[in-house]
């Protein structure tokens, strides 16, 4: 792999983040004592910190964004020859430490820190956990300028609801995929939250300044979250800022007591926009695609893109129920987005067991498909859901990166049992697709994202399918 740097505007913001680290740490330290900080993310060639398993690494502040890691010419040529289908599966509301904090070789934690300086264990989670606040501002408060220690300050997390963790026996399929294929342990959400803006990033590498769509006063005249179908609907957004205002807001995000003042830069806008999305590029270049989407009012990104929703490309959005028949029949398009019905998305308080069973069903269909040998699946979760994670994300711009989420790279060409420490986010999946099919970047983020191709090994034979059983969820606790 040969790293390259690009995107001057974004890199400049990363340099601004580095300059702000010292002052952010001092301000956050002033409101309490005894916080121990967090581990810094590594790169694809680095190892997790020796103390990461206990979540006891020291330090504070957001790390800078690393230079992107991109496949060299020979590897890219192999990828283009051997990967003909990418399936982007997005579940909901979990952090890496929540699911893989005890995974061998990964940068995980079994303890967490609270805003008053205490260290508490991440206790065994129940199959159905309470929902915890996970909007834009609460995420910034929880991360506390990179100290990752105030997850107990959210309005319904004060009793340590965020400090929970699933064990291998509770999510055996996810651990099996991680063991047999590749696990990314520095994959971050693209924005601080919540789900709606996050899902825009999975199509556009931007949310077009939107930061929320779930708070009261945003729901319009009809049903909640009708987006382009309800002109009266509104959602919170940054207004267009001058460079000086951007710099001020950026610094506010690194100071616990300044975060709430960000709303001075917010407006409400109709969440019906016209920005370039990856389906535009795919269609323009004759590359097949489909958005397989179960009913989920929180996550309808193409319903927010006016030219898609009210144009001919809307026919590419179909029910998630169509995915399995299409996969088994060998009808998968080149690029698929796949999102389940919200009750199977693992969004609390839904059952994690039932959500994992859904994931097993759809991945099993791909593995039984005649297209398995030419497919790469990226499985991730859309935001942190209010749950604890100990790794501070790079502070790239006003929107993120947000807290770390689990991510699995499942393919016959995935490196077996590989834990990839490269910094990724949703734009990285778009970057991989753009690189394989020779498409231009959409926005600043995917222009400088790593392409994920280091998680693959194209030199050997394709890895066989891993067909897994579904579990009896009546026994899940």
N, C-alpha and C positions, 0 to 999 in steps of 0.2 A: 504494500500500500504506500502511496506517495501523498502525504498531506499537502494541501494547498490552501492558501488564504484568499478570501474574496469578500465582496460586499462592504465597501469602505464605510458606508453610513452605519451599518450594524456593528462593525468592528470598533468604530469610534465610540458607540454607545457602550460597548464592552469595556473600552479603556476608561470611560467615565465611571463605570461600575467599580473598576479596580481602584480608582482615585477616591471613591467614596467609602471604601471599606473601613478605614480607620475611624472616621467620624461616626459612621453607623454603629460600630462596635461600642464606642464610648457612650453614645446616647442610650443604647439599649442596656448597657451595663448599669447606667445610673438609676434605673427603676427597679433593680433588684440586685442581689449578689449571689455568687456561687454557681452560676451557670457554667457548664463545661464545654459547650460548643458542639461541633459536628465534624465528621470526616469529609475531606474534599474528594470530589470525584476524580477518577483517573482517566486514562486513555485506553485504547484497545490493547496496548502493550504493557500496561501497568498492572500491579496487583493491588487488591484492597488493603487498607491499613490493617496491621496486625490486631488492633483492638476493635475492629469494626464489629465483630460478632457480639461484643458486649455493648456496643453503642457508646463507648466511653472515650472516643477520640476527642482531642481538645482543639480549640480554635473558634473563630467567629468571623462573620462576614460572608458575602456571596462570592464564590470563586469567579474568575474571568471565564469567558467562553473560549474553549480550546480551538485551535485551528482545525478546520474540517479534515476528516480522513476520507479520501476518495480512492476508489479502485484505479489501479494503473491500466494502461491500454490493453494489455493482454488479459487481465482479469475481467475487464468490462466486456471484451469480445466474447469471453467464455459465458458470462452472464447473459449476454444477448442471444447466444446460441441455445442456452439450456433453460432459461426462465422465460416462458411464454405466457404465464398467468400469475398475477399477484392478487391475493385476497387479503383485504384490510378489514379485520374484525375488531370492533370496538365495543367493549363492555363498559360497566360504570363503577366509579366511586370506590377505588381501593388504592392503597399505596404499596410500594415495593416491600417495605418492612411488614405490612399487614399480611402479605401472602408469602414472601420469600425471605423474611428476615433471618431465618435459620438455615437457609440453603447453603450447602458447603461450597466454599470458594467465592461466594458472593459478598458484596459490601452490604451486609445486613446488621440489624441491631435487635437485641432482645430486651433492652431497657430504653426508656425515653426520659426526657427532661421536661420539667414543668416550669411555668413562668416565675415561680418563687424559688427556683434553684434546686428543687428536689430531683432525685433520680428515682423513677418508678418502673416496675416491671411491665412489659407488654403481656398482659394476661391472655390466657387461651380464650379465643372468641367463640361465641355461640354461632350456630348456623345462620340465625337471623339476628342481626344486631340493630340497635337503634340508629336512625338517621342522625347525622351530625351536620351542623352548619358548614357550608363549603362554598361560599360565594367569594367574590374577588377580594374585598377588603378583609374578611376573616382569614383568608389564606395568608395575606401579608402580615396580619397580626400574629398568626400562628408561627410563621417562619422567623419573625422577630429579627429582621436585618441579617438573616443567615445563621442565627443561633439555634433555630429549630427547637424552640423550647416553650412556646406559649400555646400549644394545642389544647390546653385546658381552659382557655379564656373565651372560647366560643359559647354562645348563649345556651346551647344544649349539650355542652361538653365539659361542664365544670366538675362533673363527678368522674372524670377520667374515662368517659365513653370512647375517646379517641385512641386510648392506649391499649389496644387489643391486637391479637395476632393469631392467624390460623396455622395449624401444624400440618405436617405432611399427610397424616391420616385423614384430615378434613378436606383437603383439596388434592387427592392422589393423582388425578389426571393431569393437573397443571404441573405437578412435580415430575410426573413421568415425561411429559413433553420437554420440560426443562432439562432433564437428565439425558434424554435421547437426542434432543436437537439443541437449540441455542437459546440462552437466556440473556437478555440485556439488563444490566443492573444499574445503568445510569441513563435510563430513558425517562424523560421528564414530560409532564403535561405542558402544552404550549402556552397556556394562559393560566392565571391563578384560579380560574373557575368562573362560573359553574359550567354545566354540561353544554348548553346551547352555544356559547362562544367557542368552547373547545372543539365542537364538531365542525364549526366553520373552518377552523384551522386544518382539519383533516381533508378538506377539499380545496382550500384557497391559500394555505400558509399565512393567513391573516384572518382577523375577525372584523376588518374594516372599522376599527376603533371601538366596537361594541365590547362591553365588559359584564353585562348582566342581562337577564330577561325574566327573572323569577321573583323579583321583589314587588310588593304591592304597588299598584298604580300603573302597571305596565301592560295590562291584559286586554285593553280595548273594549269593544262593544259586544263581541260574540263570545265564543268559547275562548279559554285561555290559549295563548300562543298559536294564533292563526297566521301570524307573519304577513306574507304578501296578500292573504285573503281578507285582511281586516285593516283598512287604512287608518283606523282610529288607534291601533295598537302602538305602544311605545316601548322602547328598551333603553337602558342606560348605556351611554357611550362617552368616550372622551370627545370633547370638541376639538376642532383643528387648533393646534397650539403653535406658538412661535418657538423657535429653537431655545430661547431663554426659558420659556414656560415648560418646555419638555425637560430641560435640565433640572429645573426646580422640582417638578413632579417626580422625576427619576430619583432624586435624592430623598424626597419625602418617603418613597417606598422602602427605603433602607432604615428608617427611623420609626420605631414602634409608635411613639406618640404623635408622629406627623401623618401617619397613614390615613386617618380619618379626614384630613383636610384635602385629600385628593378630590373629593366630590365637588370642590369649587371649580374643577376643570371638567365636570361632567355636564352633559345635556341629555335630554331624551329625544330619540329619533324613531321614526317608523323602521322596524327591522325588516325592510324590504329594499334590497340594494342591488346594484349591478356592478359586480367586480369580476375579474377573470377567475375562473375555477378550473381545476384540472380537467373535468369533463369537456370543457370548451376545447382545450388543446388536443385531447384524445379524439374528439369528434372531427376536428379540423384535419387531423393526420390519418383518419380512417382506422383508428384503433378502437376496438370494441370495448364497451364498459357497461356496468350496471350497478345501480344502488339498490341492494336488497335490504329493505328497511321495515322492521316491525313497528307496530304502533307505539310511539313514544313522543309525547308532546314536547318533552324537554330537548329532543335532538332531531330536528328536521332541517338540516342546513340548506338543502336545495329548495325548500319552501321559502327561504329567505333570499333567494337569488331570482330576481324578477324575470330575467330573460330565459332562465331554465324553467321556472314554475309555470310561466304563461307562454311557453314556446314548445317547439317540437321535441326538445330533449327531455321534457318531462316524462315521456314514454319510457325512459330508461330507469325510472324509479318504480320498483315493484315490491310486492310483499316478500318478507324474509322467508316465507313458506315455500317460495319458488326456488330457493337456493339449492336445497338437497336434490330435488328432481333434476335441476339443470346440471349439477355436479355429476350425479350418477349417470346421466345420459351423455356426458362429454360435451355439454353446451356452455361451459363457463366462458365468459368473455375474457379478454386480455386483462382487464382490471375490474375488480369487484370490491365494493364497500358492502359490509354485512353488519347489520345492527339488529338485535332481537327486540321483540316485544319487551316493554320496560319491566314487566314482572319476571323476566328471565335474564335481565341484564346484570344482576347482582347488586343493583342499587338497593341499599338498605331501606326498609327492613325485609326485602325479598330473600329467599333462601339461596345461599351460596351453592348448596348441593344441586338444587334444580337448575341454577344457572350454569354450573359446570357440566351437568348432563346435556344441556342444550349445546354447549360448545363441543362436547365430545361427538354429538350427533352430526354436527355440520362438518367437523374436521374428518370424522370417519367417512362421510360421503365424498370428500375430496380425495382421501386416501384410497378409496375403492374406485375412484374415477379413472378413466383412461388417461386423464390429463395430470395425474399425480406427479409423474416423472418430470413435468415441466412447470411445476407450481411452487410458489413461495407464499406462505401464509405469515402475516404479521398479526399477532393477537395482542391487544393492549386494552387499557382501561382509561376512561376519558378524563377523569380528574381525581383528586386525592380524597374526595368524599368526607373530608374532615378528619381523616385518620392520620395517625402519627407516622412521620418518616424522619430519619436522622440526617439525611444528606441534603445540604443546601444546594439549590440549583444555581446555575449561572444567571446573573441579572443582565439580560440581554437588551431589553427595551422596556417600555412602560407596561407591557402585558405579561412578561414572564422572563425566564421560564417559571412555570409553576412547579409544585411539589412532584417528586418522583412517583411514577406509576409502574406496575409490572409490564413487561413486554417479552413475548416469546417469538422466535423466528423459526418456523416449522416448515421444513422442506426436505426433499430427498438430497438436496445439496447443502443443507445446514451442517456446520461443524458439530460433531457429536459431543455432547456434554460441554459445550463451550460457553463460558460466561464472558460476555462482551462488556468491557468497562468503558467503551466509547460513549461520549455524550450524544444522546439522540433526543428527538421530540417528534411530534406528529409530522412536522415538515420533513423529517428525515425519510419517512415512508414515501412522501411525494418525490423527494430527491431521488430515491432509488428507482421509482417508476420513470421519472424524467430521464435519468441516466440510461436505463435499459432501452427505452424507446426513443432516445435522442430528442427530447422535448426541452424547450427553454424554461427557466424558472418563472414562477408566478409572482414572487414578492421577495422582499429582503431576506426573510428567514430561510426559505428553501435555497436561495442563492448561496448561502454559506453553511448549509447543513451537511453533515456527513451522510454518505450514501448507503450505509448498512451492509455493503457487500463484503466487508471483512468477516462477517458472520458465516460466510459460505466457503466451501471447498469444492471447486469444480474439477479437481485433478483426479479424483477416484471414481468409483461407481456410485450410482444414486442409492441413497439410503432407503431401505424398505419401509413400508407403512407400519405404523404402530397403532393397531386397532385396539381400542380400550373399551372395557365394559362400562355401562352406566350403573350408577349406584341406586340403592333403595333409600330414598331421601326420608322415609318415615323414621329411620333410625338415626338421622343426623341430629346432632345436638349443638 
